[in-house]
Amino acid sequence: MKMTEIQKMYLRARGRWSRNLGQEEAKKQAKQFAALRDECDGDTTNEARGEDAKGHKIATEKGAGLTQKGVDAYNKETGGNLKTAVTGNPKAGSKDAKRRKSFCARMGGMEGPMKDEKGRPTRKAMSLKRWKC
């Protein structure tokens, strides 16, 4: 089957085809690309549980939740007004204290375990701890 110019342009843009490569080299390069893709399998998590490669999430061991960068990205994408966790000691009756109380009431009532099958705290447990619930 002969490749059309559009197919060649598509493959060139993806780095999978080049005019200068022989057919054997192109096949070898395609196999390497497929192996890398299968090895990665779309996984963007780092060694730490729950931490992502873009820096948008805090690792579970460090308290779970979103970083300021993650909040900014979410707000830009959705047009929302999401804020980071209330981790300090807000004055009683302040906006932050009310946000914290509301979060604790909502998140504390959610279904799900506080520890995973290995006995480690889940993201739910760590986020409740971080918000001082």
N, C-alpha and C positions, 0 to 999 in steps of 0.2 A: 504494500500500500504506500502510495506516495504522499508525503506530508505537504500540506498546504502552507502558504506563507504565514497565515494566521496562527497555525499550530506551531510553526517554528518560532514566531515572535513570542508566543506564550511560553514555550519551553526556554527560550533564551532569557526571558524576563525572570524566570524561576531558577536560572542557573543550571538547568538540566540538559542543555543542548548547545553545542557550539559548532560552527562550520569548520573550525580548525581541527576538531577531534575526529579521529578515525572511528569507525563503527564499533570496534572492540573497546576502545577507550571510553566511548560514550556509554556502552553497556556497563563497563566497570564502574564508572562514575555514578550511574543510576543505581547500581546495587549498593554502593557506599551510602548514597543519599537515603535509600530505603532503609538500610540498616540503622543509620542515625535516627531517622524518623521513628522507627519501631522502638529503638532504645529509649528515646525521649518520651514517646507516647503522649505528648501534650501535657506532661506533668511539669508544673511550674513551682512546686514546693521545694524549699531548701531542706537541709538536714533537720532543722528544728520543726517540730510539729506545728502546722498551721501557718507558718511564715511563708510568704510568697516572694517570687523573684522580683517583683516590681516594687516591693517595700510598702505595699498598701495594708498589710495585716501584721499584727504583732503576734509573735509565736505564742503558743499556748502556755509554755513554761514561764513566759514573761508577763502573762496576764490576759492574753487574748484581746480581741477587739481590733479596731482600725487605727492606723497611724494618721497624723494630720495630712500626709500625702494621700492616703487612701480616701479620707473624707473629702478632700479637695477634688479628687478624681471623680468620686461618686456625685458630688454636687454639680460638677461641670457636665457630667453625662446626663443626669436626670433633671437638673434645674432645681434640685432640692435645697434644703437648709439644714443638713445633717451637721451635728457637732460632735466633738470628741468626748470621751468619758469624763465624768466629774470625779477626779481622783483625790482632790484636796478635801479640806474640812470647810464646807460653805457655812455661812451664817444661817441660823434657823430662819425659815420663812423666805429666804432669797430664791431667785429664779433657779439657781444651780441646785439648791437643796430640794426644790420641788421636782426638778428633772431627775435627780438621783432617786427620790422617793418613788416617782412614777416608774422609772426603769426597774427598780428593785421589785416593785409590785408585779410588773408585767413579766419580767424574766424569771423571778422566783417561782411563779406559778406555772411556768412552762413544763411540759412533759419531757422526760429524758433523764438519763442517769447523771450523777455527779462524778462518777468515775468510769473509765472505760474497762474493757475486759482484762487489761494488764494492771489495773489498779491505779492508773494515773488519772489526775483530775481532767475532766472534759473542758472544752472551750466554754461551756455554760458555767461550770463551777469557777473557772478562772476569771471570767468576766464579772461574775457576781462578787468575787473577792476583790477585783480591781476597783469596782464601784463602791466597795465597802458596804455591801448589803448584809 
